[in-house]
Amino acid sequence: MRLPRPLIAFLLLGLAALAPLGAFGQASSPYSVTVPVPDTSEAQRDQAFATALTQVLARISGGQDLRGKPGYDDALKNAPGMVQQYQYQRAGGNPPGLLLQATFDSGAVRRTIAQMGASSAGVKPPVLLVVQGADGKPLGKDALAPLASAAGQRGYEVVYADDPSQLPAFDKLAAADPGALAAVSARYRTGLVLLGRLHDGGADWTLVNGGQTQQWSDQASGDALLADAGNAVADRVGRRLNVIGAGTVEGKLWVTGLNSARDYAGLLAALRADPSVQAVTTVGAQDDGALLDVKAGLPLPALAAELAAGGHLLESHEPHAGADASLRWLH
């Protein structure tokens, strides 16, 4: 139901103190990583801790490449000392494999990043993988392991459809249909979707990033084809989202699609959850839109791209007077 203009204005100006909605709850810990190991020996365990820490460091720094930073090699050597807990688990396959899940101390990881002279840029949302094999059937977690591993080494998590039959139509996702993306956002808490169609000798890929799409094709086969896709995702998402601010920026953000008090509360929750946002003030409302004054550590267009990648919002290219960037709330 669309609210009358006076009522939406009242809600926008009077509900800033609402607590974040449950839809923005915590996902799995970004400080926890699972890596394969050949056995349970101490040497293999310590090597696995170092491998896992490379992924956590990249993840918490927002995908920054820290490998050339002073102290990086020493941090990997000291990885066992940063592990809070770990456990082994059996993996599928024939023969079955072995996995080690390690959870690192969050404070130690952030201090390590700071000591390298880098910043904790905030964890990027996961990428939903929707990939069809040459037979047109969706590929599962085991088949997509090379893609997930390549993306993970660059600091990007992936998620898989828990029930591929419940996903929106492939072509609608590839076209960034708002209804399809809203369904993905509600179920998987992300605005990043990688769609792939494998065929003999290669694959066609579409990356949906906050409503914007990028398409490319690759000529390879087997694990190499999937690993290339994982690296391509990291490169393309990184170019849009790995923007490091230089001090506080103040600007105006225009958001449409706010049809209820719940929508507005959800928007505030999304803004407050972003580590770049320092302060938000509503300065105006019109129909289903709100004009927000935002202080952030990023330029407003970069902040808009970051917010859209997290789901619930789409980037909009419809200009609004006085706004530095525009977004649309998804339903």
Secondary structure, DSSP 8 states (H G I E B T S, - for coil): ----HHHHHHHHHH-TT----GGG---S-TTEEEEEES---HHHHHHHHHHHHHHHHHHHTTS---TTSTTHHHHHHTHHHHEEEEEEEEE-TTTTEEEEEEEE-HHHHHHHHHHTT---------EEEEEE-TTS-B--TTTTHHHHHHHHHTT--EEE-SSGGGS--HHHHHTT-HHHHHHHHHHHS-SEEEEEEEETTEEEEEEEETTEEEEEEE---HHHHHHHHHHHHHHHHHHHH-----S-EEEEEEEE---SHHHHHHHHHHHHH-TTEEEEEEEEEETTEEEEEEEESS-HHHHHHHHHHTSSEEEE----TT-SEEEEE--
